[in-house]
Amino acid sequence: MEKKRTELNPPQILILVFLFFITLGTFLLMLPFSTTEGITLGDALFTATSAMTVTGLAVVDTGTAFTLVGQWVILALIQLGGLGIMTFAVLIFMALGKKIGLKERMIIQQSLNQTAVGGIILLVKKLLIFSISMELVAIVLLSFRWVPEFGLARGIYVSTFHAISAFNNAGFSVWSDSLSGYVTDPVVNIVISFLFIIGGVGFTVVFDLWKTKDFHRLSLHTKTMLVGTIAINVFSILMIFVLEFNNPETIGNMSTPGKLIASYFQAVTPRTAGFNTIDIGAMEDDSLFFMLILMFIGGGSASTAGGIKLTTAVIIIVATLAFFRDKEDLTLFRRSLRPRLVMRALALTVGSVFLVFTSTFFLNMTEDASFLSILFEAISAFGTVGLSTGITGDLTIAGKMILVSLMLFGKLGPLTFAFAFTKPRPDPIKYPKEEVLTG
C-alpha cells in the first residue's frame, strides 16, 4: 500500500525558508574572515536572526565586531528578510524562464501578507523596482552628507548600509550609538526617517497612492494606514517633546528646533525602524512606556515593519467603540467590516500579548535588569524594532534564545505559526446558542 505523501503548506514552507537562511547566516558570520576577534555561536545566531527578521537588536557592536565581509552578510540578510525571500525567488524564476505555479504564488501571498493570489507576481515586480529605486536614491542623497565627512569609498559604503537598513526597517548601524552623532542633522534625519516610514506603511499603500490620486477612491486599507499613520505620528511627536523637554540626558539641553527634530525622529522610529538619535536608556520611564505601545502596534501590513500592525489596532478600537455605542455593524470610512476581520484582529492581538507576556515572564527569571528594561526588550524583539535601553549585550544565553524566538514570531506573525501547525476545519455540527455573563 502506497504511503500518502505529506505536503507542506505555505506557512510551513515560509517558516522553513526563514530558518534555512538564518542558519546559513549564522554559519557565514562564524567564519574567521567575518569577524575581527571571533564570535560565539549564540551571538552569531542572534545577529543572523536579528538581521533576517529586520529587527536591529545587537549583542555585539556591528561596526567593530564584524569585518566588511561580515557586515555585507548582515546587509544581505536584511535585504532578504525585508523585501521577502519569495520576492527574490520570483526574480530568479523569471530570469531562468521558469513558470510560477499556484503553490509558489500562495507562498508569496503568505510572505507579503496579501489577501488574494491574483496579481501577486505583478506586485512582486513593482515591489522590486520600487525598493531598489528608493534605496539607490537614498544612497545618493546620503552620500552628499557622508562622502565629504568620510571620503568617497567609506562615505558611499555607510550611505549604502544605512539606506538598506532604514528602508527595510532594520535599525542596524555601523556606529555603536546608532545615529546619535546626527541628532540635529536635517539630511540624515529626513532621508532616514522618510525611508523607514515609506517602508513601514506597506507597499500596497504606496502602489495604491501611485495609481489613485483621489483620496475617496483609495482602498479602505490605504485610507486607514494614511490617516492612522499621520495621527499616531503627530501625537507621538508631541508626547516625546513634552515628556523629554526637561530631560538633560536626552533633549533637555538642546535648542527648541533641536528638540523638535530629535522628538520627531524618536517618535517615528519606534514603529519598527530601530534607529535612535538620543540615548534610549536615558529617557524618562513614561517616555519608554509610551514607546512600548508604539512598538507593539508597529507599521502596516505588507510592509517591512513588525508589530500587530496599525490596521489591526484600528479594527480593535473601532470594534470597541461600536460595542460601547451599542452598534451592530462596524464601519470605517463608510465601509462595513466583516465580523471575521474583527476575529482575526482579536486573535492576532491576544496571541501577541500572550507571547510578549510569557517571554517577559521568563526573561525576568533569567536576566538581571529592571522590569521595564526587560519588557522594553521583549516588545522591541517581537515588534522587530531593535531599540534597547542597553541590556542586549549583557543578556544570558537563555535570554538571547528567548529573544531569537520572539523576533522570529514577530516577523512571521503568530497567525503564520498557528496556520502552519493547525488544519482549518469547518464545524460539521451547529449547536444551540446560549449567553455567557461577561464584564
Buried (B, 14 or more C-beta within 10 A) or exposed (E): EEEEEEEEBBBBBBBEBBEEBBBBBBBBBBBEEBBEEEBEEBBBBBBBBBBBBBBBBBBBBBBEBBBEBBBBBBBBBBBBBBBBBBBBBBBEBBEEEEEBEEEBBBBBBBBBBBEEEEEBBEBBEBBBEBBEEBBEBBBEBBBEBBBEEBEEEEBBBBBBBBBBBBBBBBBBBBBEEBBBEBBBBEEBBBBBBBBBBBBBBBBBBBBBBEEEEEEEEBBBBBBBBBBBBEEBBEEBBEBBBEBBBEBEEBBEEBEEEEBBBBBBBBBBBBBBBBBBBBBBBBBBEEBBBBBBEBBBBBBBBBBBBBBBBBBBBBBBEBBEEBEEEEEEEBEBEEEEBEEEBBEBBBBBBEBBBEBBEEBBEBBBEBBEBEEEBBBBBBBBBBBBBBBBBEBBEEBEBBBBBBBBBBBBBBBBBBBBBBBBEEEEEEEEEEEEEEEEEEE
